[in-house]
């Protein structure tokens, strides 16, 4: 009877020892992976900068509110910067420079715009339409 108890306890001890080693290995690998993940460069880990800011380890810089214009001058405030961006990045609508496709599109849109049947909507009608959405 005594030897049966020894035989039962031996696999249990071996199981518990192996389980503890396995858990320790998992913890070690998890920590190793986490450290590697946190130290990746921003090109491979886009969230790295977010973690630095959240941890207070990164200085937050003010957003750029000035741009250098064609004449070399800098815009002086946010409004002027936005105006410059609109002028630079939105094309001018000039009928003289339209190609054949543009002329067809312009003519087609002019045909669909008919202002003769425009009705004035009441505030309640607008509210009803919005509520139905």
DSSP file (Angstrom, degrees, kcal/mol; ACC not computed):
  #  RESIDUE AA STRUCTURE BP1 BP2  ACC     N-H-->O    O-->H-N    N-H-->O    O-->H-N    TCO  KAPPA ALPHA  PHI   PSI    X-CA   Y-CA   Z-CA
    1    1 A X     >        0   0    0      0, 0.0     4,-1.6     0, 0.0     3,-0.2   0.000 360.0 360.0 360.0 -38.9    0.0    0.0    0.0
    2    2 A X  H  >  +     0   0    0      1,-0.2     4,-1.8     2,-0.2     5,-0.1   0.898 360.0  52.0 -65.0 -39.6    2.8    2.4    0.8
    3    3 A X  H  > S+     0   0    0      1,-0.2     4,-2.2     2,-0.2    -1,-0.2   0.809 104.7  57.4 -68.6 -28.3    4.4    1.9   -2.6
    4    4 A X  H  > S+     0   0    0      2,-0.2     4,-2.1     1,-0.2    -1,-0.2   0.900 106.4  49.5 -65.4 -40.5    1.1    2.7   -4.3
    5    5 A X  H  X S+     0   0    0     -4,-1.6     4,-2.4     2,-0.2    -2,-0.2   0.908 111.0  49.2 -63.7 -41.8    1.0    6.1   -2.5
    6    6 A X  H  X S+     0   0    0     -4,-1.8     4,-2.1     1,-0.2    -2,-0.2   0.906 110.3  51.1 -63.8 -42.2    4.6    6.8   -3.6
    7    7 A X  H  X S+     0   0    0     -4,-2.2     4,-1.0     1,-0.2    -1,-0.2   0.861 112.7  45.9 -64.8 -35.8    3.7    5.9   -7.2
    8    8 A X  H  X S+     0   0    0     -4,-2.1     4,-1.3     1,-0.2    -2,-0.2   0.880 113.3  48.7 -72.6 -38.5    0.7    8.2   -7.2
    9    9 A X  H  X S+     0   0    0     -4,-2.4     4,-2.8     1,-0.2     5,-0.2   0.848 102.4  63.2 -71.9 -33.2    2.6   11.1   -5.6
   10   10 A X  H  X S+     0   0    0     -4,-2.1     4,-2.3     1,-0.2    -1,-0.2   0.934 105.8  42.1 -61.8 -49.7    5.5   10.9   -7.9
   11   11 A X  H  X S+     0   0    0     -4,-1.0     4,-2.8     2,-0.2    -1,-0.2   0.873 114.1  54.1 -64.7 -33.9    3.5   11.7  -11.1
   12   12 A X  H  X S+     0   0    0     -4,-1.3     4,-2.7     2,-0.2    -2,-0.2   0.932 110.5  45.3 -63.7 -45.5    1.6   14.5   -9.2
   13   13 A X  H  X S+     0   0    0     -4,-2.8     4,-2.5     2,-0.2    -2,-0.2   0.912 114.2  49.3 -63.6 -42.3    4.8   16.1   -8.1
   14   14 A X  H  X S+     0   0    0     -4,-2.3     4,-2.5    -5,-0.2    -2,-0.2   0.908 111.7  49.4 -63.2 -41.6    6.3   15.8  -11.6
   15   15 A X  H  X S+     0   0    0     -4,-2.8     4,-2.6     2,-0.2    -2,-0.2   0.931 112.2  47.1 -61.8 -47.0    3.1   17.3  -13.1
   16   16 A X  H  X S+     0   0    0     -4,-2.7     4,-2.3     2,-0.2    -2,-0.2   0.888 112.9  49.1 -64.8 -39.0    3.1   20.2  -10.6
   17   17 A X  H  X S+     0   0    0     -4,-2.5     4,-2.2     2,-0.2    -1,-0.2   0.933 113.6  45.9 -64.9 -45.9    6.8   20.9  -11.3
   18   18 A X  H  X S+     0   0    0     -4,-2.5     4,-2.5     1,-0.2    -2,-0.2   0.893 111.9  52.2 -64.3 -40.0    6.3   20.8  -15.1
   19   19 A X  H  X S+     0   0    0     -4,-2.6     4,-2.5     2,-0.2    -1,-0.2   0.913 109.8  48.4 -62.3 -43.7    3.2   23.0  -14.8
   20   20 A X  H  X S+     0   0    0     -4,-2.3     4,-2.3     2,-0.2    -2,-0.2   0.899 112.0  49.4 -64.3 -40.8    5.1   25.6  -12.7
   21   21 A X  H  X S+     0   0    0     -4,-2.2     4,-2.4     2,-0.2    -2,-0.2   0.910 111.5  49.6 -63.8 -41.5    8.0   25.6  -15.2
   22   22 A X  H  X S+     0   0    0     -4,-2.5     4,-2.5     2,-0.2    -2,-0.2   0.927 111.0  48.5 -62.3 -46.6    5.6   26.0  -18.1
   23   23 A X  H  X S+     0   0    0     -4,-2.5     4,-2.4     1,-0.2    -1,-0.2   0.892 111.6  50.3 -62.1 -39.9    3.8   29.0  -16.4
   24   24 A X  H  X S+     0   0    0     -4,-2.3     4,-2.4     2,-0.2    -1,-0.2   0.900 110.6  49.8 -65.3 -40.4    7.2   30.6  -15.7
   25   25 A X  H  X S+     0   0    0     -4,-2.4     4,-2.7     2,-0.2     5,-0.2   0.910 110.2  50.2 -64.5 -42.2    8.2   30.2  -19.3
   26   26 A X  H  X S+     0   0    0     -4,-2.5     4,-2.7     2,-0.2    -2,-0.2   0.938 111.8  47.7 -61.0 -47.2    4.9   31.7  -20.5
   27   27 A X  H  X S+     0   0    0     -4,-2.4     4,-2.3     1,-0.2    -2,-0.2   0.912 113.2  48.8 -59.6 -43.2    5.4   34.7  -18.2
   28   28 A X  H  X S+     0   0    0     -4,-2.4     4,-2.3     1,-0.2    -2,-0.2   0.929 114.2  44.4 -63.9 -46.3    9.0   35.2  -19.3
   29   29 A X  H  X S+     0   0    0     -4,-2.7     4,-2.9     2,-0.2     5,-0.2   0.884 112.0  52.9 -66.7 -39.1    8.1   35.0  -23.1
   30   30 A X  H  X S+     0   0    0     -4,-2.7     4,-2.5    -5,-0.2    -1,-0.2   0.928 112.0  45.2 -62.3 -45.0    5.1   37.3  -22.6
   31   31 A X  H  X S+     0   0    0     -4,-2.3     4,-2.6     2,-0.2    -2,-0.2   0.900 113.0  51.2 -64.6 -41.3    7.3   39.9  -20.9
   32   32 A X  H  X S+     0   0    0     -4,-2.3     4,-2.2     2,-0.2    -2,-0.2   0.930 112.0  46.1 -62.3 -45.7   10.0   39.5  -23.6
   33   33 A X  H  X S+     0   0    0     -4,-2.9     4,-2.9     2,-0.2    -2,-0.2   0.922 112.1  51.4 -62.8 -44.0    7.5   40.0  -26.4
   34   34 A X  H  X S+     0   0    0     -4,-2.5     4,-2.5     1,-0.2    -2,-0.2   0.913 110.4  48.6 -61.0 -43.7    5.9   43.0  -24.7
   35   35 A X  H  X S+     0   0    0     -4,-2.6     4,-1.1     2,-0.2    -1,-0.2   0.908 113.4  47.4 -62.9 -41.4    9.3   44.6  -24.2
   36   36 A X  H  < S+     0   0    0     -4,-2.2     4,-0.4    -5,-0.2     3,-0.3   0.913 112.3  50.0 -64.7 -42.8   10.1   44.0  -27.9
   37   37 A X  H >< S+     0   0    0     -4,-2.9     3,-1.0     1,-0.2    -2,-0.2   0.905 109.8  50.3 -62.1 -42.8    6.8   45.3  -29.0
   38   38 A X  H 3< S+     0   0    0     -4,-2.5    -1,-0.2     1,-0.2    -2,-0.2   0.735 111.4  48.4 -71.2 -21.7    7.1   48.5  -26.9
   39   39 A X  T 3< S+     0   0    0     -4,-1.1    -1,-0.2    -3,-0.3    -2,-0.2   0.385  81.6 121.0-101.5   4.4   10.6   49.3  -28.3
   40   40 A X  S <  S-     0   0    0     -3,-1.0    -3,-0.0    -4,-0.4     2,-0.0  -0.289  72.1-101.1 -61.7 152.8    9.7   48.7  -32.0
   41   41 A X    >>  -     0   0    0      1,-0.1     4,-1.8     7,-0.0     3,-1.0  -0.318  30.6-108.9 -71.2 161.2   10.4   51.7  -34.2
   42   42 A X  T 34 S+     0   0    0      1,-0.3    -1,-0.1     2,-0.2     6,-0.1   0.714 115.4  65.6 -66.7 -19.5    7.4   53.9  -35.2
   43   43 A X  T 34 S+     0   0    0      1,-0.2    -1,-0.3     2,-0.0     3,-0.2   0.823 114.0  30.0 -72.5 -28.8    7.7   52.6  -38.8
   44   44 A X  T <4 S+     0   0    0     -3,-1.0     2,-0.4     1,-0.2    -2,-0.2   0.640 128.2  41.6-101.0 -17.2    6.8   49.0  -37.7
   45   45 A X    ><  -     0   0    0     -4,-1.8     3,-1.5     1,-0.1     4,-0.4  -0.835  61.0-176.9-133.5  95.1    4.6   50.0  -34.7
   46   46 A X  T 3  S+     0   0    0     -2,-0.4     3,-0.5     1,-0.3     4,-0.4   0.767  83.7  57.3 -64.7 -25.2    2.3   52.9  -35.4
   47   47 A X  T 3> S+     0   0    0      1,-0.2     4,-2.2     2,-0.2    -1,-0.3   0.541  79.4  90.9 -85.3  -4.7    1.0   52.9  -31.9
   48   48 A X  H <> S+     0   0    0     -3,-1.5     4,-1.9     1,-0.2    -1,-0.2   0.903  86.9  49.7 -56.6 -43.8    4.4   53.4  -30.3
   49   49 A X  H  > S+     0   0    0     -3,-0.5     4,-2.4    -4,-0.4    -1,-0.2   0.883 107.7  54.4 -63.7 -38.3    4.1   57.1  -30.4
   50   50 A X  H  > S+     0   0    0     -4,-0.4     4,-2.8     1,-0.2    -1,-0.2   0.917 107.8  49.5 -62.0 -43.4    0.6   57.0  -28.7
   51   51 A X  H  X S+     0   0    0     -4,-2.2     4,-2.1     1,-0.2     6,-0.2   0.892 110.2  51.1 -63.7 -38.8    2.0   54.9  -25.9
   52   52 A X  H  <>S+     0   0    0     -4,-1.9     5,-2.5    -5,-0.2     6,-0.6   0.922 112.4  45.7 -64.3 -42.9    4.8   57.4  -25.4
   53   53 A X  H ><5S+     0   0    0     -4,-2.4     3,-1.2     1,-0.2    -2,-0.2   0.926 112.5  50.7 -65.1 -44.2    2.4   60.3  -25.3
   54   54 A X  H 3<5S+     0   0    0     -4,-2.8    -1,-0.2     1,-0.3    -2,-0.2   0.845 110.8  49.2 -63.2 -33.8    0.0   58.5  -22.9
   55   55 A X  T 3<5S-     0   0    0     -4,-2.1    -1,-0.3    -5,-0.2    -2,-0.2   0.513 114.4-118.3 -83.1  -4.3    2.9   57.7  -20.5
   56   56 A X  T < 5S+     0   0    0     -3,-1.2    -3,-0.2    -4,-0.4    -2,-0.1   0.694  81.9 119.9  77.2  18.2    4.1   61.3  -20.6
   57   57 A X      < +     0   0    0     -5,-2.5     2,-0.4    -6,-0.2    -4,-0.2   0.310  61.0  66.9 -96.9   8.6    7.4   60.4  -22.1
   58   58 A X  S    S-     0   0    0     -6,-0.6     2,-0.3    -5,-0.2    -2,-0.1  -0.992  79.6-126.2-133.0 133.9    6.9   62.5  -25.2
   59   59 A X        -     0   0    0     -2,-0.4     2,-0.6     1,-0.0    -6,-0.1  -0.610  25.0-134.1 -76.2 133.9    6.7   66.2  -25.6
   60   60 A X        -     0   0    0     -2,-0.3     2,-0.3    -7,-0.1    -1,-0.0  -0.793  19.8-152.2 -90.9 125.1    3.6   67.3  -27.4
   61   61 A X        -     0   0    0     -2,-0.6     2,-0.1     1,-0.1     3,-0.1  -0.676  22.2-104.7 -96.2 151.7    4.3   69.9  -30.0
   62   62 A X        -     0   0    0     -2,-0.3    -1,-0.1     1,-0.1     3,-0.1  -0.438  44.6 -99.8 -70.3 145.3    1.8   72.5  -31.2
   63   63 A X        -     0   0    0      1,-0.1     2,-0.3    -2,-0.1    -1,-0.1  -0.333  43.5 -96.8 -66.2 149.6    0.2   71.9  -34.5
   64   64 A X        +     0   0    0      1,-0.2    -1,-0.1    -3,-0.1     3,-0.0  -0.502  44.8 170.2 -69.1 125.3    1.6   73.8  -37.5
   65   65 A X        +     0   0    0     -2,-0.3     2,-0.4    10,-0.1    16,-0.3   0.298  56.8  68.3-118.6   6.8   -0.4   76.8  -38.2
   66   66 A X        -     0   0    0     10,-0.1     2,-0.3    15,-0.1    10,-0.1  -0.960  55.6-172.6-127.9 148.3    1.9   78.5  -40.7
   67   67 A X        -     0   0    0     -2,-0.4     8,-2.1    -3,-0.0     2,-0.6  -0.969  30.2-113.3-133.2 150.6    2.9   77.6  -44.2
   68   68 A X  B     -A   74   0A   0     -2,-0.3     6,-0.2     6,-0.2     5,-0.1  -0.746  36.3-147.9 -84.7 125.2    5.4   79.1  -46.6
   69   69 A X    >   -     0   0    0      4,-3.3     3,-2.1    -2,-0.6    -1,-0.0  -0.294  30.6 -94.0 -86.0 173.5    3.7   80.6  -49.5
   70   70 A X  T 3  S+     0   0    0      1,-0.3    -1,-0.1     2,-0.1    -2,-0.0   0.843 125.6  55.4 -57.7 -35.6    5.0   80.9  -53.1
   71   71 A X  T 3  S-     0   0    0      2,-0.1    -1,-0.3     1,-0.1     3,-0.1   0.467 120.5-108.1 -79.5   0.7    6.5   84.3  -52.4
   72   72 A X  S <  S+     0   0    0     -3,-2.1    -2,-0.1     1,-0.3     2,-0.1   0.237  79.4 127.1  94.2 -14.2    8.5   82.9  -49.5
   73   73 A X        -     0   0    0     -5,-0.1    -4,-3.3     1,-0.1    -1,-0.3  -0.429  56.6-126.7 -75.4 151.0    6.3   84.7  -46.8
   74   74 A X  B     -A   68   0A   0     -6,-0.2    -6,-0.2    -2,-0.1     2,-0.1  -0.747  23.1-111.0 -95.3 145.6    4.8   82.6  -44.0
   75   75 A X        -     0   0    0     -8,-2.1   -10,-0.1    -2,-0.3     3,-0.1  -0.466  24.6-147.5 -68.4 150.9    1.1   82.7  -43.2
   76   76 A X        +     0   0    0     -2,-0.1     2,-0.3     1,-0.1    -1,-0.1   0.675  66.0  10.7-101.5 -18.4    0.6   84.4  -39.8
   77   77 A X  S  > S-     0   0    0      1,-0.1     4,-2.1   -12,-0.1     5,-0.2  -0.921  81.1 -92.9-151.5 175.7   -2.4   82.7  -38.4
   78   78 A X  H  > S+     0   0    0     -2,-0.3     4,-2.6     1,-0.2     5,-0.2   0.892 120.2  53.1 -62.4 -42.2   -4.7   79.7  -38.8
   79   79 A X  H  > S+     0   0    0      1,-0.2     4,-2.3     2,-0.2    -1,-0.2   0.929 111.1  45.9 -60.5 -46.5   -7.3   81.5  -40.9
   80   80 A X  H  > S+     0   0    0      1,-0.2     4,-2.3     2,-0.2    -1,-0.2   0.877 111.9  52.8 -64.7 -37.8   -4.6   82.7  -43.3
   81   81 A X  H  X S+     0   0    0     -4,-2.1     4,-2.3   -16,-0.3    -2,-0.2   0.924 109.9  47.4 -63.5 -45.5   -3.2   79.2  -43.5
   82   82 A X  H  X S+     0   0    0     -4,-2.6     4,-2.4     2,-0.2    -2,-0.2   0.898 110.8  51.8 -64.0 -40.6   -6.5   77.7  -44.3
   83   83 A X  H  X S+     0   0    0     -4,-2.3     4,-2.3     1,-0.2    -1,-0.2   0.923 110.4  48.9 -60.6 -44.2   -7.2   80.3  -47.0
   84   84 A X  H  X S+     0   0    0     -4,-2.3     4,-2.4     1,-0.2    -2,-0.2   0.907 110.6  50.6 -62.6 -42.2   -3.8   79.5  -48.5
   85   85 A X  H  X S+     0   0    0     -4,-2.3     4,-2.8     2,-0.2     5,-0.2   0.896 109.6  50.5 -63.7 -40.7   -4.5   75.8  -48.5
   86   86 A X  H  X S+     0   0    0     -4,-2.4     4,-1.5     1,-0.2    -1,-0.2   0.926 112.5  46.7 -63.1 -44.3   -7.9   76.3  -50.2
   87   87 A X  H  < S+     0   0    0     -4,-2.3    -2,-0.2     1,-0.2    -1,-0.2   0.892 118.1  42.5 -64.0 -39.1   -6.3   78.4  -52.9
   88   88 A X  H  < S+     0   0    0     -4,-2.4    -2,-0.2    -5,-0.2    -1,-0.2   0.885 121.7  34.9 -76.4 -39.8   -3.5   75.9  -53.4
   89   89 A X  H  < S+     0   0    0     -4,-2.8     2,-0.5    -5,-0.2    -2,-0.2   0.512 103.0  72.7-102.7  -5.3   -5.4   72.6  -53.3
   90   90 A X  S  < S-     0   0    0     -4,-1.5     2,-0.0    -5,-0.2    -1,-0.0  -0.937  80.7-124.3-111.1 131.1   -8.7   73.4  -54.9
   91   91 A X        -     0   0    0     -2,-0.5     2,-0.3     1,-0.1    -2,-0.1  -0.337  24.7-111.3 -71.8 152.2   -8.8   73.9  -58.7
   92   92 A X        -     0   0    0      1,-0.1     2,-1.3    -5,-0.1    -1,-0.1  -0.648  24.3-128.3 -81.0 136.7  -10.2   77.1  -60.1
   93   93 A X        +     0   0    0     -2,-0.3     2,-0.5     2,-0.0    -1,-0.1  -0.703  43.4 162.1 -89.2  92.7  -13.5   76.6  -62.0
   94   94 A X    >   -     0   0    0     -2,-1.3     3,-1.1     1,-0.1     4,-0.2  -0.954  31.5-159.9-118.7 117.2  -12.7   78.3  -65.3
   95   95 A X  G >  S+     0   0    0     -2,-0.5     3,-1.1     1,-0.2    -1,-0.1   0.759  89.3  66.9 -66.3 -25.2  -14.9   77.5  -68.3
   96   96 A X  G 3  S+     0   0    0      1,-0.2    -1,-0.2     0, 0.0    -2,-0.0   0.777 101.9  46.9 -67.6 -25.7  -12.2   78.7  -70.7
   97   97 A X  G <  S+     0   0    0     -3,-1.1    -1,-0.2     2,-0.0    -2,-0.2   0.351  83.9 124.3 -99.0   6.3  -10.0   75.8  -69.7
   98   98 A X    <   -     0   0    0     -3,-1.1     2,-0.1    -4,-0.2    -3,-0.0  -0.407  49.9-147.2 -67.2 138.5  -12.6   73.1  -70.0
   99   99 A X     >  -     0   0    0     -2,-0.1     4,-2.4     1,-0.0     5,-0.2  -0.339  40.5 -83.5 -90.3-175.1  -11.9   70.1  -72.3
  100  100 A X  H  > S+     0   0    0      1,-0.2     4,-2.2     2,-0.2     5,-0.2   0.893 129.6  49.5 -59.9 -42.8  -14.6   68.3  -74.2
  101  101 A X  H  > S+     0   0    0      1,-0.2     4,-2.4     2,-0.2    -1,-0.2   0.924 111.3  48.8 -63.1 -44.9  -15.6   66.0  -71.3
  102  102 A X  H  > S+     0   0    0      1,-0.2     4,-2.8     2,-0.2    -1,-0.2   0.893 109.7  52.3 -62.2 -40.0  -15.8   69.0  -68.9
  103  103 A X  H  X S+     0   0    0     -4,-2.4     4,-2.3     2,-0.2    -1,-0.2   0.905 109.9  49.0 -63.9 -40.5  -18.0   70.9  -71.3
  104  104 A X  H  X S+     0   0    0     -4,-2.2     4,-2.5     2,-0.2    -2,-0.2   0.922 113.1  47.0 -63.6 -44.1  -20.4   67.9  -71.6
  105  105 A X  H  X S+     0   0    0     -4,-2.4     4,-2.4     2,-0.2     5,-0.2   0.910 111.6  50.4 -64.0 -42.3  -20.6   67.6  -67.9
  106  106 A X  H  X S+     0   0    0     -4,-2.8     4,-1.9     1,-0.2    -1,-0.2   0.924 112.6  47.0 -62.4 -43.7  -21.1   71.3  -67.4
  107  107 A X  H  X S+     0   0    0     -4,-2.3     4,-1.7     1,-0.2    -2,-0.2   0.902 111.4  51.5 -64.5 -41.5  -23.9   71.3  -70.0
  108  108 A X  H  X S+     0   0    0     -4,-2.5     4,-1.3     1,-0.2    -2,-0.2   0.895 111.0  47.2 -64.3 -40.4  -25.6   68.1  -68.4
  109  109 A X  H  X S+     0   0    0     -4,-2.4     4,-1.1     1,-0.2    -1,-0.2   0.860 108.9  54.4 -70.9 -33.4  -25.6   69.7  -65.0
  110  110 A X  H  < S+     0   0    0     -4,-1.9    -1,-0.2     1,-0.2    -2,-0.2   0.862 106.6  52.8 -66.7 -34.1  -27.0   72.9  -66.2
  111  111 A X  H  < S+     0   0    0     -4,-1.7    -1,-0.2     1,-0.2    -2,-0.2   0.850 108.7  49.3 -68.4 -34.0  -29.9   71.0  -67.9
  112  112 A X  H  < S+     0   0    0     -4,-1.3     2,-0.9    -5,-0.1    -1,-0.2   0.697  91.9  87.1 -80.6 -18.1  -30.8   69.3  -64.6
  113  113 A X     <  +     0   0    0     -4,-1.1     2,-0.5    -3,-0.1    -1,-0.0  -0.732  52.6 165.6 -85.9 110.8  -30.8   72.5  -62.6
  114  114 A X        +     0   0    0     -2,-0.9     3,-0.5     1,-0.1    -3,-0.0  -0.945  14.6 177.9-128.4 109.8  -34.3   73.9  -62.8
  115  115 A X    >   +     0   0    0     -2,-0.5     3,-1.0     1,-0.2    -1,-0.1   0.389  60.8  91.0 -93.2   4.3  -35.1   76.6  -60.3
  116  116 A X  T 3  S+     0   0    0      1,-0.2    -1,-0.2     3,-0.0    -2,-0.0   0.801  91.0  42.5 -72.5 -26.8  -38.6   77.3  -61.6
  117  117 A X  T 3  S+     0   0    0     -3,-0.5    -1,-0.2     2,-0.1     2,-0.1   0.191  80.0 136.4-105.8  19.0  -40.3   74.8  -59.3
  118  118 A X    <   -     0   0    0     -3,-1.0     2,-0.4     1,-0.0    -3,-0.1  -0.437  37.2-160.0 -65.0 135.4  -38.3   75.6  -56.1
  119  119 A X        -     0   0    0     -2,-0.1     2,-0.5     0, 0.0    -2,-0.1  -0.891  20.0-117.4-117.4 148.8  -40.5   75.8  -53.1
  120  120 A X        -     0   0    0     -2,-0.4     2,-0.3     1,-0.0    -2,-0.0  -0.741  32.3-144.5 -83.2 126.1  -39.9   77.5  -49.8
  121  121 A X        -     0   0    0     -2,-0.5     2,-0.1     1,-0.0    -1,-0.0  -0.711   8.7-130.2 -93.4 141.9  -39.9   74.9  -47.1
  122  122 A X     >  -     0   0    0     -2,-0.3     4,-1.9     1,-0.1     5,-0.2  -0.454  24.9-111.2 -82.6 163.2  -41.2   75.6  -43.6
  123  123 A X  H  > S+     0   0    0      1,-0.2     4,-2.4     2,-0.2     5,-0.2   0.889 119.5  54.2 -59.8 -40.2  -39.2   74.8  -40.5
  124  124 A X  H  > S+     0   0    0      1,-0.2     4,-2.5     2,-0.2    -1,-0.2   0.885 105.2  52.8 -64.3 -39.4  -41.7   72.1  -39.6
  125  125 A X  H  > S+     0   0    0      2,-0.2     4,-2.1     1,-0.2    -1,-0.2   0.905 110.4  47.8 -63.2 -40.9  -41.3   70.4  -43.0
  126  126 A X  H  X S+     0   0    0     -4,-1.9     4,-2.5     2,-0.2    -2,-0.2   0.915 111.4  50.6 -65.4 -42.7  -37.6   70.3  -42.6
  127  127 A X  H  X S+     0   0    0     -4,-2.4     4,-2.7     1,-0.2    -2,-0.2   0.902 109.3  51.6 -61.5 -41.0  -38.0   68.9  -39.0
  128  128 A X  H  X S+     0   0    0     -4,-2.5     4,-1.9     2,-0.2    -1,-0.2   0.910 110.7  47.7 -62.0 -42.8  -40.4   66.2  -40.4
  129  129 A X  H  X S+     0   0    0     -4,-2.1     4,-0.8     2,-0.2    -2,-0.2   0.927 113.7  46.8 -64.8 -44.7  -37.9   65.2  -43.0
  130  130 A X  H >< S+     0   0    0     -4,-2.5     3,-0.8     1,-0.2    -2,-0.2   0.914 111.9  51.1 -63.6 -42.2  -35.0   65.0  -40.5
  131  131 A X  H 3< S+     0   0    0     -4,-2.7    -1,-0.2     1,-0.2    -2,-0.2   0.846 105.5  56.3 -63.8 -33.9  -37.1   63.0  -38.1
  132  132 A X  H 3<        0   0    0     -4,-1.9    -1,-0.2     1,-0.3    -2,-0.2   0.705 360.0 360.0 -73.4 -17.5  -38.1   60.5  -40.8
  133  133 A X    <<        0   0    0     -4,-0.8    -1,-0.3    -3,-0.8    -2,-0.2   0.476 360.0 360.0 -77.6 360.0  -34.4   59.8  -41.4
